[in-house]
Amino acid sequence: MKPALVPLFLFFAFPLAFAQQVLDSNGNPIFPGREYYILPAIVGPPGGGVKLATTGNSKCPVTVLQDYSEVVNGISVKFTISGVGILEIYEGTPLEIEFTKKPKCVDSSKWIVFVDNEIAKACVGIGGPEDHPGQQTFPGTFSIKKYKFGYKLVFCVAGSPTCLDIGRFDNGEGGRRLNLTEGEAFDIVFVESSSYNNIPELARTHPALMTFKSVQLSPATWMAVSWYPIYTIPSQKNDKDLEACFLTYQTLSSSFQDCETESDNIDTEKDIYWWCGWGSTEGNKCKNKNGSSGGGSISVPPFGLATYKMQEDLWLNPEPCEYERISYLYSAADSWLKQLNFYHHDFNFFTQHPTPTTL
């Protein structure tokens, strides 16, 4: 009888041996019980995080929506693996998902699926059947699977082989509903909520943070900005061709902010090829732009750059120096992140889907 235990053991060991761990936006494994924001894999126009809203005739916000604004992180979630002593989450692991906050009008913030008869779609909500009166609810589990640029959520109905992806549906309700779909899934990443502690929050326990000046910042203090051109003025027939994304890296150190660069004295309206004359401030002596030690606005030129969907003939002038400058800035950003050993999801996404200028 003992040999019969061998295939049983292999049955459980097999999926764990080949399944991949689910990673957060910093490349770290995600764990049950920790708090994460669910955000679009592509930052920008696709919108922000997930939240709760009141829909239909409900008086309680029990419907899960994705916020339209990319600057809104939404409500963080926690994952639970029911009845199994597994401390890691792999692709395909059955999960329960719940928000870390809930309205007072509902007893549970756990995610469920209910059918909204008005729009004839199975949508994601929270609570139980009593929180969705007159609407059919489905018990089941969620799981995470690798998808295009990040991951997707999958819902499997309990006691049924039916499993469907979680997509989005815009019903004009202040956000996009999360719903079961056989079409395009919601491409997402997981960001640990502790990554979003901002200065005011930290200053509550560390008041000295509000007394620092820029001259006290380390030269390694930096920020990244995503740029998404939306439309042209005046509007052009080929607006779609202008679709592009730019990721710039700027230092916040005063040693760079107070430097006067060649570009400061260039009239960009007259000098069409001003970019070619813009040299790097690194390694040059700096002089204060306004002749004083403080006040006024500051210039924060980028020291690094990555691009996505940038059509060279539309965005660059036909000058070799522009291509060299783009290549230099990309290499600088890549080198900077490697030196800091920092995993930047947006930069990696741009790198994995390069335009010709980043090759």
N, C-alpha and C positions, 0 to 999 in steps of 0.2 A: 504493500500500500504506500510505502514511503516514496517510491519514484513518482507517484501521481502528483506529489506536491511540487515537483520541479517545474512542469509547465505552468502551474498556477502561479508560482513565483515569477516566472519569466513574463507572464501576462501583465503583471503589475509593473515589472521593472522596465519593460520594453518602451512604453511611452515616455517615461522619465528620462531614459537614456538618450532619446533622439529629439525630444521636444526642446525648443529654445526658451530660455528665460525671457520674460517680458521686461524691457528696460525703460527707464524714464528718460526725459529729454537730456539728462546729463550722462547717459550711458550706464546708469546704476540700476541694478535689479529692483523691481518694485516688490513691496511686501504687504501682506495682509495687515490691516490695522493702521497703517500709515495714511496720511492725508495727501491727496493728489488733486490737482486741477486737470480736468479733461479739456484740452485745447486743440484747435485745428493743427494738422501737421504743417500746413503752410500758413505763416503768420501774415496777417493783412486783411484784404477784402473778404476772405472766407468767413470772417466774424471772430467772436470770442469764445468764452467758456459756456458751460451749461448752468442753467438756473431754473427756478420754479416760477410758474405763472398761472393765473386764473384763466381758464378757457371755457367756452360754451356757457352753460347755465350754472357752472360750479361757482360757489362763493368762497372756495378755499383753493389756494394755489397748489394744485397737486399734479400739474402737467409739466414735464421736463422740456425746456426749450433751450436752444443755443442762442446766445445774445448776438445781435447784429454787429455790435462794436468790438473791434479787435483789441481794444484796451481794457475790456471787462473780462476778468478771469472767471467770474461766476462763483458758484458754491463748490467747495472741495468735496471729494468723495472718499469713502473707505471701501476696501474690498474684504470680503470674508469667504473663507473656504469652509463650507459646512461639514462638520463631523469628521474632518480629516486633519491629522496632526502634521500638515505640510506647511512649512514656513516660507516657501517660495512660490511664486506664481509663474507658471509656464503657459505657453500658447495652448489654448484649448482647455485649460483648467476650469471646471465649473465654478462659478463665482456668484456671490450675492453682492450687490452694489447698493450703498446707501449714502445719502448726503450727510455731511457733518453738522448741518443745521436743518431745522424743520419748522414749519409754521405751527402755531398752537392748536389749530383746528384739525390736526391730524395726529394720530398716535405713533406712526412709524414713517421714517424717511427712506425705507427700502424701496428700490425700484421694482415696479411691476409693469406688465403690459396690459392695456385695456383697449377696447374698440370704441372709437368715437363714431357714433352712428351718423352724425351730421356731415362728416367728411369721409366716412367709410374707410377709415384707416386704423390700423393697430398702432397705437402710440405708447410711448414710455411715460409712466407717471410714478407716483409714490403712494404708499399707504396700502390699503386692502380693498376688497370688493365694496365695503361700506362707504368708502371715500369716492366711489364712482358709481353712484346709484343709476340703475337703468342701463348700465353699460357692461358688456361682457369682459371679464378679466381672465388672464391666463397665468397659471402658476408655471414656474420654470426657472432656469438658471441662465446667467450670462457667461460669456467667455471672451477672451481676447485673442485675436489672430493677426499675424503680420499682414500688412496691406501696403498699397503703393509706396507712400513716403513715410508711413508710420505704422499705425495699427488700426484695426476696426473692432467694434463690438458685435458679438453674435448672441442671439437669444434662442434658446432651445426650449420648446414647450415640454413640460413635465409629462412623462408617460407617452411621448410621441417622438417619432424620428424627425419631426419638423424642426428645422433650424433656419433662421433667417438673419440677414445682416441688419444692423441698425443704420438707417440713413437719415435724411433730413427732408422736411416738407414745410414750405413757407405758406402759412395761412393768414399772414398779415396780423399777427398777434403780439408784435413786439419782439419777435424772435422766431427761429425755425424749430418746429417740433422735431423730436427724435421719434422715428417710426420704423416699423419692420418693413423691409424692402427686398425685392429681388433685383433691384437696379444698383445704382452706385451707392456704396457705403460711405459713411462719415469717416474721413481719413483723420486720425487723431494722434496725439502724443499725450504723455502723462508727465506733469510737472509737479514735483514735490512742493507742497504749499509753503514749506519753510524757506524755499528759494525766493519768495516774494515778500519777505519782511522788509518794509521800507524804513527810511530814516526816522519819520515821526514815531512809528511803532517802537523802534529800537531805542529812541531817545527817551521814552517813558521810563525805562530802566537804566539808561545810560545818558543822562542829561548833557554830558560833556560833548556829545556828538554835535549838538546845535551850536557849539562855540567855535568849532574848527573853521579855519579860513583856507582858501584854495592853496596858499603858499605852504600849508602844512600837509597837503596831500602827497602821497607817494607818486613818483613818476610813473608807476605801474597802474595808477588809477585810470580807468578807461570806461567808455560806454560804446554800445553799438546801436545804430539807428537804421530801421528798415524804411525804405522809400518806395511808394507805390503810386506812380502817376495815374490819375484817374481820368482826366480829359484834357483836351487842348483848347486854348482860347486864341482865335475863334475855332469852333468845331470843324474838324476835317472828316472827309469821307473815310479816311484810313485810320481812324482812331484806334481800331483794333490792332493795327500793325504797331502802334506805339506802346502796346502792353509790354511792360518790363518791370523788373524788381531790382533794387539796388540796396546793398548792405554796406554801410560805412562804419569805420572805427575811428573814434576820436579820443584823445587823451584829455583828462580833466586837470592835469597838472599845470600850475601857473607858469612853469618854465616854458611851456609851449603856448599857453593862452596869451601871454604878453609878448610873444614874438611877432615882429612885423614881417610878413612874407611878401614876395614879389607880387602876388596876386592882389594885395590890398590896394595898390596904386593903379590897377588896371580897370578901365571902363569896359565892362563886359558887353555894353550895348554897342560900342564902337569897335572894339577889338574882338572880332569873331573868333580868332584863334588864340584867345587868352590862355586856354588850358596849357598850351605848349610852353608858356613862359612861367608856369607855376612850379617853382622849385620846392624841394623839401626843406623844412626848417631844421631838420635833424643835423647836428654837427655845425650849424652856423651860429654866430654870435647874435644875441637878441637885443633889441632895443624896445622900450616901452612905446606903444603906439601914440598915446596921448601926452607923453612927456611927464606923467605923474605916476604915483605908486598905486592908485586905486580909482574906482568910479568908472562910469561909462560902460559900454557894451564890450564884449570880448569876441574874438574870432576863434572858432574851434575847427580848423581844417582837418580833413581826414588823413590819417596815416596809413589806412588800409581800406580795401574795397573788394566786394564780390558782386557779380551781376548774374541775372537770370532772365532769359528770354530777351536779351538785348540785341536788337538787329543793328549790326554795325553801320550799315549804310544810312540808317535813320538817326542814330544817336551820336555817331562820331564824325568829325570832319576828316577829310581824306589826307591826313598828315601822319607820317610814320611815328612822330613823337607821341601822338595820342595813344596809339596802340602800345607803345613802350610804357607810357605812364600807367595805363590800365593794368598791364602785366606786372609792373613794379608794385603797385598798390595791392594787387591780389597776393603776390608773394610775401609782402610785408605783413598782411593780415594772417596768412597761413603760418608764418614764422612766429608771430606774436602769440597766437593761440597755442602753438606747440611749446613755446618757452614757458608759458603759464600752465601747461598741461590742462587746458580748459576745453571741455567738450561743448562746442556751440552748435546746437541743432540746426539753426538757420544757415550757418556757414557750410556745414557738412551737406545740407540739402542742395545749396547752390553748387557746391563742388561736385556732387554726384550727378548733377544735371547741368553741366557747364555750357556756357555760350562760347563761341570760338575765342573770345578775348581772355578766357580764363584757362586756356589749355597751355 
